[in-house]
């Protein structure tokens, strides 16, 4: 059933007469949510980094320190990846909208 909805939406986007009405809500949503999403990612990444950093500083066992260090590195990589993807999506929203309307 969900594939039918996706197929219908793709067909709606493919028809040139209805492309503008189909992409306008997506463009508006990305424009509205973009800055807030970037802020949320920054705050959550900062909170996660502080929590893991404090645990890392308090760790007494070298095995526990190694585990927390891996978690901190993975968290930083994930944070940077998500932030880059949100920024890219926010940056290409207008060219993407123009491309879909052409």
Order of alpha helices (4+ residues) and beta strands (2+ residues): alpha-alpha-alpha-alpha
